[in-house]
Amino acid sequence: MHKQQVQAADTLLKLVSELKQTTIFSGFASLNDHAEQRTEEFTEQAEKTKCMLSRIGEEAVGCLKELESHYYSSAERTSSLYSYSQETMP
């Protein structure tokens, strides 16, 4: 009877060990799945950010061109250039 109890205890310990390993490996699988999901989310967010920055850059270029056009055609600029050229001419 004692021998059977020892064998049963040994079997139980092996079973517990296997369950622990299964739990650990399943935990790693879950962590890997979570890491992959987060990586996909960050990749999507990076793409959205890249598109947004590109759009902002395009808008900035358009605004700068418009401001440059207004500056070069403004009466104040042309009058100040005319005054400056009059002052520097001998």
OpenMM code with the backbone's topology and positions (N, CA, C; nanometers):
from openmm import Vec3, app, unit

residues = "MET HIS LYS GLN GLN VAL GLN ALA ALA ASP THR LEU LEU LYS LEU VAL SER GLU LEU LYS GLN THR THR ILE PHE SER GLY PHE ALA SER LEU ASN ASP HIS ALA GLU GLN ARG THR GLU GLU PHE THR GLU GLN ALA GLU LYS THR LYS CYS MET LEU SER ARG ILE GLY GLU GLU ALA VAL GLY CYS LEU LYS GLU LEU GLU SER HIS TYR TYR SER SER ALA GLU ARG THR SER SER LEU TYR SER TYR SER GLN GLU THR MET PRO".split()
positions = [
    Vec3(0.0825, -0.1185, 0.0000),
    Vec3(0.0000, 0.0000, 0.0000),
    Vec3(0.0871, 0.1251, 0.0000),
    Vec3(0.1938, 0.1245, 0.0746),
    Vec3(0.2842, 0.2385, 0.0827),
    Vec3(0.3464, 0.2664, -0.0541),
    Vec3(0.3789, 0.1573, -0.1270),
    Vec3(0.4383, 0.1710, -0.2590),
    Vec3(0.3404, 0.2385, -0.3545),
    Vec3(0.2141, 0.2070, -0.3452),
    Vec3(0.1123, 0.2663, -0.4307),
    Vec3(0.0955, 0.4161, -0.4007),
    Vec3(0.1047, 0.4505, -0.2730),
    Vec3(0.0936, 0.5910, -0.2342),
    Vec3(0.2123, 0.6713, -0.2899),
    Vec3(0.3303, 0.6131, -0.2849),
    Vec3(0.4494, 0.6795, -0.3374),
    Vec3(0.4354, 0.6966, -0.4886),
    Vec3(0.3906, 0.5930, -0.5583),
    Vec3(0.3713, 0.6020, -0.7023),
    Vec3(0.2630, 0.7054, -0.7370),
    Vec3(0.1553, 0.7074, -0.6602),
    Vec3(0.0476, 0.8040, -0.6829),
    Vec3(0.0984, 0.9464, -0.6598),
    Vec3(0.1783, 0.9645, -0.5545),
    Vec3(0.2349, 1.0966, -0.5264),
    Vec3(0.3304, 1.1384, -0.6373),
    Vec3(0.4117, 1.0443, -0.6844),
    Vec3(0.5055, 1.0728, -0.7939),
    Vec3(0.4290, 1.1109, -0.9211),
    Vec3(0.3244, 1.0364, -0.9512),
    Vec3(0.2410, 1.0660, -1.0688),
    Vec3(0.1763, 1.2040, -1.0540),
    Vec3(0.1289, 1.2320, -0.9355),
    Vec3(0.0666, 1.3616, -0.9096),
    Vec3(0.1669, 1.4756, -0.9264),
    Vec3(0.2891, 1.4582, -0.8773),
    Vec3(0.3934, 1.5603, -0.8926),
    Vec3(0.4270, 1.5828, -1.0400),
    Vec3(0.4344, 1.4733, -1.1174),
    Vec3(0.4614, 1.4867, -1.2602),
    Vec3(0.3479, 1.5622, -1.3289),
    Vec3(0.2252, 1.5310, -1.2919),
    Vec3(0.1095, 1.5978, -1.3484),
    Vec3(0.1111, 1.7474, -1.3157),
    Vec3(0.1417, 1.7791, -1.1918),
    Vec3(0.1509, 1.9201, -1.1506),
    Vec3(0.2600, 1.9909, -1.2303),
    Vec3(0.3731, 1.9237, -1.2482),
    Vec3(0.4829, 1.9816, -1.3250),
    Vec3(0.4409, 2.0077, -1.4691),
    Vec3(0.3718, 1.9120, -1.5304),
    Vec3(0.3233, 1.9293, -1.6672),
    Vec3(0.2226, 2.0438, -1.6773),
    Vec3(0.1352, 2.0523, -1.5778),
    Vec3(0.0374, 2.1622, -1.5764),
    Vec3(0.1064, 2.2981, -1.5647),
    Vec3(0.2098, 2.3041, -1.4817),
    Vec3(0.2860, 2.4290, -1.4681),
    Vec3(0.3509, 2.4671, -1.6014),
    Vec3(0.4107, 2.3691, -1.6683),
    Vec3(0.4747, 2.3972, -1.7973),
    Vec3(0.3716, 2.4433, -1.8993),
    Vec3(0.2570, 2.3761, -1.9011),
    Vec3(0.1510, 2.4143, -1.9939),
    Vec3(0.1051, 2.5568, -1.9665),
    Vec3(0.0896, 2.5894, -1.8402),
    Vec3(0.0478, 2.7244, -1.8020),
    Vec3(0.1513, 2.8271, -1.8440),
    Vec3(0.2778, 2.7958, -1.8209),
    Vec3(0.3856, 2.8877, -1.8581),
    Vec3(0.3869, 2.9078, -2.0092),
    Vec3(0.3817, 2.7973, -2.0859),
    Vec3(0.3857, 2.8089, -2.2312),
    Vec3(0.2621, 2.8799, -2.2850),
    Vec3(0.1477, 2.8536, -2.2257),
    Vec3(0.0268, 2.9217, -2.2701),
    Vec3(0.0346, 3.0693, -2.2340),
    Vec3(0.0985, 3.1017, -2.1217),
    Vec3(0.1201, 3.2418, -2.0846),
    Vec3(0.2101, 3.3110, -2.1847),
    Vec3(0.3157, 3.2417, -2.2296),
    Vec3(0.4045, 3.2988, -2.3301),
    Vec3(0.3304, 3.3191, -2.4618),
    Vec3(0.2478, 3.2234, -2.4970),
    Vec3(0.1712, 3.2363, -2.6215),
    Vec3(0.0778, 3.3570, -2.6122),
    Vec3(0.0159, 3.3726, -2.4976),
    Vec3(-0.0739, 3.4864, -2.4774),
    Vec3(0.0033, 3.6176, -2.4841),
    Vec3(0.1202, 3.6203, -2.4225),
    Vec3(0.2037, 3.7405, -2.4278),
    Vec3(0.2478, 3.7700, -2.5704),
    Vec3(0.2851, 3.6662, -2.6438),
    Vec3(0.3246, 3.6853, -2.7834),
    Vec3(0.2088, 3.7396, -2.8667),
    Vec3(0.0904, 3.6836, -2.8462),
    Vec3(-0.0274, 3.7320, -2.9184),
    Vec3(-0.0535, 3.8789, -2.8868),
    Vec3(-0.0428, 3.9136, -2.7596),
    Vec3(-0.0650, 4.0522, -2.7181),
    Vec3(0.0410, 4.1440, -2.7799),
    Vec3(0.1657, 4.0998, -2.7796),
    Vec3(0.2742, 4.1796, -2.8372),
    Vec3(0.2520, 4.1993, -2.9876),
    Vec3(0.2098, 4.0958, -3.0559),
    Vec3(0.1822, 4.1074, -3.1998),
    Vec3(0.0670, 4.2036, -3.2259),
    Vec3(-0.0358, 4.1949, -3.1439),
    Vec3(-0.1512, 4.2845, -3.1590),
    Vec3(-0.1085, 4.4291, -3.1380),
    Vec3(-0.0292, 4.4548, -3.0335),
    Vec3(0.0172, 4.5913, -3.0065),
    Vec3(0.1083, 4.6409, -3.1191),
    Vec3(0.1904, 4.5519, -3.1735),
    Vec3(0.2787, 4.5898, -3.2840),
    Vec3(0.1959, 4.6336, -3.4038),
    Vec3(0.0912, 4.5603, -3.4332),
    Vec3(0.0019, 4.5973, -3.5444),
    Vec3(-0.0642, 4.7319, -3.5180),
    Vec3(-0.1093, 4.7533, -3.3942),
    Vec3(-0.1733, 4.8802, -3.3595),
    Vec3(-0.0751, 4.9961, -3.3760),
    Vec3(0.0490, 4.9767, -3.3296),
    Vec3(0.1492, 5.0829, -3.3409),
    Vec3(0.1865, 5.1081, -3.4871),
    Vec3(0.1905, 5.0029, -3.5680),
    Vec3(0.2201, 5.0192, -3.7099),
    Vec3(0.1105, 5.1008, -3.7782),
    Vec3(-0.0149, 5.0705, -3.7457),
    Vec3(-0.1269, 5.1470, -3.8011),
    Vec3(-0.1201, 5.2931, -3.7570),
    Vec3(-0.0908, 5.3143, -3.6293),
    Vec3(-0.0819, 5.4507, -3.5764),
    Vec3(0.0332, 5.5262, -3.6422),
    Vec3(0.1445, 5.4586, -3.6653),
    Vec3(0.2591, 5.5214, -3.7314),
    Vec3(0.2223, 5.5624, -3.8735),
    Vec3(0.1484, 5.4778, -3.9435),
    Vec3(0.1065, 5.5095, -4.0804),
    Vec3(0.0117, 5.6289, -4.0818),
    Vec3(-0.0824, 5.6309, -3.9878),
    Vec3(-0.1753, 5.7446, -3.9783),
    Vec3(-0.0989, 5.8732, -3.9486),
    Vec3(-0.0026, 5.8657, -3.8585),
    Vec3(0.0772, 5.9828, -3.8224),
    Vec3(0.1587, 6.0310, -3.9414),
    Vec3(0.2160, 5.9371, -4.0154),
    Vec3(0.2945, 5.9725, -4.1337),
    Vec3(0.2073, 6.0449, -4.2358),
    Vec3(0.0871, 5.9946, -4.2591),
    Vec3(-0.0048, 6.0593, -4.3534),
    Vec3(-0.0443, 6.1986, -4.3048),
    Vec3(-0.0713, 6.2105, -4.1750),
    Vec3(-0.1104, 6.3390, -4.1192),
    Vec3(0.0036, 6.4401, -4.1327),
    Vec3(0.1261, 6.3983, -4.1029),
    Vec3(0.2403, 6.4883, -4.1153),
    Vec3(0.2629, 6.5286, -4.2602),
    Vec3(0.2427, 6.4375, -4.3510),
    Vec3(0.2561, 6.4683, -4.4926),
    Vec3(0.1528, 6.5724, -4.5345),
    Vec3(0.0297, 6.5542, -4.4901),
    Vec3(-0.0769, 6.6488, -4.5218),
    Vec3(-0.0474, 6.7867, -4.4618),
    Vec3(0.0019, 6.7894, -4.3376),
    Vec3(0.0366, 6.9156, -4.2730),
    Vec3(0.1494, 6.9848, -4.3493),
    Vec3(0.2476, 6.9066, -4.3949),
    Vec3(0.3573, 6.9625, -4.4732),
    Vec3(0.3076, 7.0236, -4.6026),
    Vec3(0.2168, 6.9535, -4.6702),
    Vec3(0.1608, 7.0057, -4.7952),
    Vec3(0.0831, 7.1347, -4.7703),
    Vec3(0.0064, 7.1389, -4.6618),
    Vec3(-0.0684, 7.2598, -4.6283),
    Vec3(0.0271, 7.3748, -4.5958),
    Vec3(0.1347, 7.3441, -4.5261),
    Vec3(0.2327, 7.4477, -4.4916),
    Vec3(0.2972, 7.5042, -4.6175),
    Vec3(0.3307, 7.4178, -4.7119),
    Vec3(0.3897, 7.4642, -4.8385),
    Vec3(0.2914, 7.5554, -4.9105),
    Vec3(0.1657, 7.5159, -4.9156),
    Vec3(0.0639, 7.5985, -4.9808),
    Vec3(0.0500, 7.7342, -4.9132),
    Vec3(0.0473, 7.7344, -4.7812),
    Vec3(0.0355, 7.8601, -4.7071),
    Vec3(0.1573, 7.9498, -4.7292),
    Vec3(0.2747, 7.8898, -4.7280),
    Vec3(0.3967, 7.9687, -4.7507),
    Vec3(0.3988, 8.0293, -4.8906),
    Vec3(0.3553, 7.9529, -4.9903),
    Vec3(0.3501, 8.0065, -5.1269),
    Vec3(0.2519, 8.1219, -5.1349),
    Vec3(0.1375, 8.1064, -5.0687),
    Vec3(0.0376, 8.2131, -5.0687),
    Vec3(0.0916, 8.3377, -4.9988),
    Vec3(0.1567, 8.3192, -4.8859),
    Vec3(0.2151, 8.4334, -4.8149),
    Vec3(0.3242, 8.5000, -4.8977),
    Vec3(0.4060, 8.4196, -4.9630),
    Vec3(0.5121, 8.4740, -5.0476),
    Vec3(0.4526, 8.5562, -5.1614),
    Vec3(0.3470, 8.5051, -5.2205),
    Vec3(0.2806, 8.5758, -5.3294),
    Vec3(0.2257, 8.7097, -5.2809),
    Vec3(0.1600, 8.7081, -5.1644),
    Vec3(0.1063, 8.8327, -5.1090),
    Vec3(0.2193, 8.9305, -5.0767),
    Vec3(0.3272, 8.8778, -5.0241),
    Vec3(0.4403, 8.9639, -4.9871),
    Vec3(0.4990, 9.0317, -5.1103),
    Vec3(0.5253, 8.9534, -5.2144),
    Vec3(0.5886, 9.0103, -5.3328),
    Vec3(0.4950, 9.1029, -5.4109),
    Vec3(0.3654, 9.0893, -5.3907),
    Vec3(0.2729, 9.1768, -5.4631),
    Vec3(0.2183, 9.2893, -5.3751),
    Vec3(0.2622, 9.2977, -5.2519),
    Vec3(0.2066, 9.3979, -5.1609),
    Vec3(0.2580, 9.5371, -5.1947),
    Vec3(0.1733, 9.6359, -5.1744),
    Vec3(0.2071, 9.7746, -5.2027),
    Vec3(0.3130, 9.8236, -5.1039),
    Vec3(0.3046, 9.7774, -4.9810),
    Vec3(0.4007, 9.8214, -4.8793),
    Vec3(0.5418, 9.7781, -4.9165),
    Vec3(0.5561, 9.6552, -4.9631),
    Vec3(0.6879, 9.6047, -5.0004),
    Vec3(0.7418, 9.6819, -5.1195),
    Vec3(0.6579, 9.6996, -5.2192),
    Vec3(0.7064, 9.7692, -5.3381),
    Vec3(0.7396, 9.9137, -5.3066),
    Vec3(0.6644, 9.9779, -5.2184),
    Vec3(0.6958, 10.1166, -5.1834),
    Vec3(0.8227, 10.1237, -5.0995),
    Vec3(0.8450, 10.0252, -5.0116),
    Vec3(0.9672, 10.0283, -4.9315),
    Vec3(1.0888, 9.9982, -5.0183),
    Vec3(1.0741, 9.9128, -5.1189),
    Vec3(1.1840, 9.8862, -5.2117),
    Vec3(1.2133, 10.0107, -5.2946),
    Vec3(1.1096, 10.0811, -5.3342),
    Vec3(1.1263, 10.2020, -5.4129),
    Vec3(1.1986, 10.3080, -5.3298),
    Vec3(1.1587, 10.3242, -5.2011),
    Vec3(1.2235, 10.4205, -5.1124),
    Vec3(1.3693, 10.3830, -5.0920),
    Vec3(1.3945, 10.2547, -5.0707),
    Vec3(1.5321, 10.2085, -5.0468),
    Vec3(1.6189, 10.2359, -5.1691),
    Vec3(1.5644, 10.2078, -5.2889),
    Vec3(1.6440, 10.2301, -5.4090),
    Vec3(1.6681, 10.3792, -5.4310),
    Vec3(1.5761, 10.4644, -5.3910),
    Vec3(1.5941, 10.6090, -5.4032),
    Vec3(1.7026, 10.6587, -5.3080),
    Vec3(1.7082, 10.5970, -5.1875),
    Vec3(1.8078, 10.6379, -5.0875),
    Vec3(1.9478, 10.5940, -5.1285),
    Vec3(1.9608, 10.4824, -5.1924),
    Vec3(2.0916, 10.4295, -5.2253),
    Vec3(2.1452, 10.4792, -5.3583),
    Vec3(2.0613, 10.5402, -5.4388),
    Vec3(2.1065, 10.5913, -5.5681),
    Vec3(2.1818, 10.7231, -5.5471),
    Vec3(2.2899, 10.7434, -5.6195),
    Vec3(2.3665, 10.8676, -5.6040),
    Vec3(2.3024, 10.9886, -5.6666),
] * unit.nanometer
topology = app.Topology()
chain = topology.addChain("A")
for resn in residues:
    res = topology.addResidue(resn, chain)
    for name in ("N", "CA", "C"):
        topology.addAtom(name, app.Element.getBySymbol(name[0]), res)
